[in-house]
Amino acid sequence: MTEDKNQNIQNKSQNQASRSNLNTADKSQNKLLTKAAIVGVVAGLLGGGVSYVGLEQYSNYAGSSSAQTSISSSSASISKTSAKNSGTMTSAYNKVKGAVVSVINLKKNSTRKSNSIYDLFGGSDDDSSSSSSSSTTKYTTYSEGSGVIYLRSNGKGYIVTNNHVISGSDKVQVVLASGKTVDAKVVGKDSTSDLAVLSIDAKYVTQTASFGDSKSLITGQTVIAVGSPMGSEYASSVTQGIISAPSRTITTSSNQQTVIQTDAAINPGNSGGPLVNSAGQVIGINSMKLSQSTDGTSVEGMGFAIPSNEVVTIINQLVKNGKVTRPQLGIKVISLSELSSAYKEQLGIKTNLKSGIYVASVTKNSAASSAGMKSGDIITKVDGTSVSDVVSLHEILYKHKIGDKVTVTVDRNGKTVNLDVTLKSN
């Protein structure tokens, strides 16, 4: 996932025909993968940071507030019994509001100052240049995003955000909930998962957020997205929605991810901010939105967040090692839970298989290919542990090192096959 608030992932697909009937088994698999990666084939995907380069500042004075009024004589008055904390998610917001920050990506501007008269006429003054000239470094805001403080330890406060929010920065700052701006250090970043960890002095930390179990999410449950849409001017903005899909496999660039789909409004600047459940727990890190389809049709209410279970796995590695070294199988997949019964029937998937990962394609010379995995296999277990989606597969694989051997159990035409896979970096 790429950087900055105006940035859109431009993953173009040539398999638009996936909406038509599948004619052959091979074509079925290819079209299925296209459907699985539908998010990746539309323009305007990324809900990243708002870019300030070449943009004019603007002010919006439109606004409204509501108050309950009562008629007394000939004048209006404010009711003394106005409701307080009536929002069902107010308590959830209160548990994270002090931990949500704005993240500022700064670019360097170097200017050279000189007091030499020779420089005024384009000449050189070798004898005096070293003493009469100096270089001043200034920084300008390139983009802004969001982040959430999740840990206070060893004199530091740790913040998780999106990699694309801070990518390419020469300096990073965060704006705290109090409005104070402080310098931040990049602890580690990972472009594949689009996650990054920053640190600030622990003295600035007044609240930390906790992570919930993203595997416990169900469709229809209420969530809120907290962040800085359009930049820090609108810091700590809250939008409410539901979980549209707890697990959705998408393709961005050459990477596959399983993400949470929500209809809570996620706008440029929300990237890196938390998706929060009713208990006030972070169950995802907001990172993307679907704004427009390939034919130009506008799309509303389709935002995506990285599941908290994967977030925790990645950020712990970033804090420990500064980077993520991950083994890969080298396959394109989709979970069975995302396939309709009609697709399962056309692909020949047995009705008794309720959970697993369908292998749509296998990369040549990959770890999976070397172990004999085939397109059409359905992965049901890795090292004896059941897997149901990309996240659960990653959780197991990322506990291993490159070169480790794992046993991958697949269902192949109704038969159980165990494959010994030597993990590669790909």
Salt bridges, closest charged atoms under 4 A:
ASP119 OD2 - ARG112 NH1 3.52
GLU144 OE1 - LYS5 NZ 3.73
ASP183 OD1 - LYS171 NZ 3.76
ASP190 OD2 - ARG326 NH2 2.73
ASP194 OD2 - HIS164 ND1 2.76
GLU310 OE2 - HIS394 ND1 3.69
ASP377 OD2 - ARG412 NH2 2.82
ASP383 OD2 - HIS400 NE2 3.19
ASP404 OD2 - HIS400 ND1 3.52
